[in-house]
Amino acid sequence: MDKAIFVQNVKKYCAQKGVKPTIACRESGAGVNLLSQLENRGTIPSVERVHQLAQYLGVTTSELLGEVLPSAGGINLAEDELDLLAAWQLADPSDHLILETIISKYRR
């Protein structure tokens, strides 16, 4: 997760919506201190909090994170699929083994 891009995008989408970032964070349920904790302490927000804020701002989690997804051969990914990708990218590397174990059950 690129923290600077995330903060920049939050501010951009808040401006488009006409709301202050702290208000958006509070009203979305993501937590009024979300951005200050990220900027000052380097605390990475949970996937849940990023998703709450994205929903409040009316954007996808991927848009909020500034992710550029590679072409999927013309396949449009659903919001929950994009959230799964975002979760993977936000997850601590030590959690990737757990996720890989779960995903391996469904591989073709």
Secondary structure, DSSP 8 states (H G I E B T S, - for coil): --HHHHHHHHHHHHHHHT--HHHHHHHHTS-TTHHHIIIII-----HHHHHHHHHHHTS-HHHHHT------TT----HHHHHHHHHHHHS-HHHHHHHHHHHHTT--
